[in-house]
Amino acid sequence: MKNKNNIKKRPNGIGGTDANKLVHDDTWLELYDLKVGNTEPADLSDVLPVRIGTITEDLNREWFTKEMDLRVTQETQLWYNKYIYGNLDGLVVAGMEGEDVPLAVFEAKHSGQFMDTPKQHINLIDRYYPQLQHYMMCAKLNKAYLSIFFGNRTHKIFTIEEDRKFQSLLLKAYKVFWIAVNTKRPIDTNWRELHDITDEPITVSK
């Protein structure tokens, strides 16, 4: 098994959780300050939901494999270019052991039992949609599986397809944001303002 501390270490660049922030946050200033070193990353070691999600990742892979009859690799770090990377929970693969053929991105999450409703499913997919599209770009794959434990009673799998239009909007946002980081020019904008979005949903659920 790969050392999680090495995989989880965030390099200098834009990762999957950054994608969520760039799309959903009201301003990019907080992420900008983090990237240029004005602030330190939050210590999540005592945040119970985060710890539960981390601890249940291996069980999530095992349960997904059991239900889908597809193997899942351990965590892996992939790069789209010099400043866009992804720390993936795994890749769904086919083929003999040691001759893995990647089929899709695997993302494991743990949520409360109260989130297991059709309406909340849509909210969860929207919340993680940027991250999943980001990982598909890094992995050069056209599908992602979002595997979620709801409380301690339910496990559900959601299939997310590649959205090239949305990915192109991500890449435009990344370029603008990373120029600001490299030039040390604070950037106070957000996803809607950058793309001149007024009444459309931020993401399109699949």
QUIDAVEN-V576295 format. One record per backbone hydrogen bond with DSSP energy under -0.5 kcal/mol. NH is the residue of the N-H (numbers start at 1). CO is the residue of the C=O. E is the energy in kcal/mol with one decimal. If there is no record, write none. Layout:
nh: [NH | NH]
co: [CO | CO]
e: [E | E]
This chain:
nh: [4 | 6 | 7 | 8 | 9 | 11 | 13 | 14 | 15 | 19 | 20 | 21 | 22 | 23 | 24 | 25 | 28 | 32 | 33 | 34 | 35 | 36 | 37 | 37 | 38 | 39 | 44 | 47 | 48 | 51 | 52 | 53 | 54 | 55 | 56 | 57 | 60 | 61 | 62 | 63 | 64 | 65 | 66 | 67 | 68 | 69 | 71 | 73 | 76 | 78 | 78 | 80 | 81 | 85 | 85 | 86 | 88 | 88 | 89 | 90 | 92 | 93 | 93 | 94 | 99 | 101 | 102 | 103 | 104 | 105 | 106 | 107 | 109 | 111 | 115 | 116 | 117 | 121 | 122 | 123 | 124 | 125 | 126 | 127 | 128 | 129 | 130 | 132 | 133 | 134 | 135 | 136 | 137 | 138 | 139 | 140 | 141 | 144 | 145 | 146 | 146 | 147 | 147 | 148 | 148 | 149 | 150 | 150 | 151 | 151 | 153 | 154 | 156 | 158 | 160 | 160 | 162 | 167 | 168 | 169 | 170 | 171 | 172 | 173 | 174 | 175 | 176 | 177 | 178 | 179 | 180 | 181 | 182 | 183 | 184 | 184 | 185 | 186 | 188 | 189 | 191 | 191 | 194 | 195 | 196 | 196 | 197 | 198 | 205]
co: [2 | 3 | 3 | 4 | 5 | 9 | 11 | 83 | 13 | 15 | 16 | 17 | 18 | 19 | 20 | 21 | 189 | 28 | 29 | 30 | 31 | 32 | 33 | 34 | 33 | 33 | 42 | 44 | 46 | 47 | 48 | 49 | 50 | 51 | 52 | 54 | 56 | 57 | 58 | 59 | 60 | 61 | 62 | 63 | 64 | 65 | 93 | 91 | 88 | 76 | 86 | 84 | 84 | 14 | 83 | 78 | 76 | 86 | 106 | 106 | 104 | 71 | 91 | 101 | 96 | 94 | 100 | 92 | 92 | 143 | 90 | 145 | 147 | 149 | 112 | 113 | 115 | 117 | 118 | 119 | 120 | 121 | 122 | 123 | 124 | 125 | 126 | 128 | 129 | 130 | 131 | 132 | 133 | 134 | 135 | 136 | 136 | 160 | 105 | 144 | 158 | 107 | 145 | 146 | 156 | 109 | 148 | 154 | 111 | 149 | 150 | 150 | 148 | 146 | 144 | 158 | 142 | 163 | 164 | 165 | 166 | 167 | 168 | 169 | 170 | 171 | 172 | 173 | 174 | 175 | 176 | 177 | 178 | 179 | 180 | 181 | 180 | 184 | 186 | 187 | 22 | 25 | 190 | 191 | 192 | 193 | 192 | 196 | 203]
e: [-0.5 | -0.6 | -1.9 | -3.3 | -0.9 | -0.6 | -0.9 | -3.2 | -0.6 | -1.5 | -1.4 | -1.7 | -2.8 | -1.8 | -2.7 | -2.3 | -1.6 | -2.6 | -2.8 | -1.6 | -2.4 | -2.2 | -0.5 | -0.7 | -2.1 | -1.3 | -0.8 | -1.6 | -0.8 | -2.2 | -2.8 | -2.2 | -2.1 | -2.8 | -2.1 | -1.2 | -2.5 | -2.3 | -2.3 | -2.8 | -2.6 | -2.5 | -2.0 | -2.3 | -2.8 | -1.8 | -1.0 | -2.3 | -1.8 | -0.5 | -2.4 | -3.0 | -1.4 | -2.1 | -0.5 | -2.9 | -2.3 | -1.0 | -0.6 | -0.8 | -2.9 | -2.5 | -0.5 | -1.8 | -2.7 | -2.6 | -0.6 | -3.5 | -1.4 | -2.3 | -2.4 | -2.4 | -2.6 | -3.3 | -1.7 | -1.9 | -1.8 | -2.5 | -1.7 | -1.7 | -2.5 | -2.5 | -2.6 | -2.2 | -2.0 | -1.1 | -0.5 | -2.4 | -2.5 | -2.4 | -2.4 | -2.2 | -1.8 | -2.1 | -2.5 | -1.0 | -1.9 | -2.4 | -3.2 | -0.5 | -3.1 | -2.9 | -0.8 | -0.6 | -2.9 | -2.1 | -0.5 | -3.2 | -3.5 | -0.7 | -1.5 | -1.7 | -2.5 | -2.4 | -3.0 | -0.5 | -2.1 | -2.5 | -2.1 | -1.5 | -2.2 | -2.5 | -1.8 | -2.2 | -3.0 | -2.2 | -2.0 | -2.7 | -3.1 | -1.9 | -1.6 | -2.0 | -2.6 | -2.0 | -0.6 | -0.7 | -2.3 | -0.6 | -0.6 | -0.9 | -0.5 | -0.5 | -2.7 | -2.2 | -0.5 | -0.7 | -2.7 | -0.5 | -0.6]
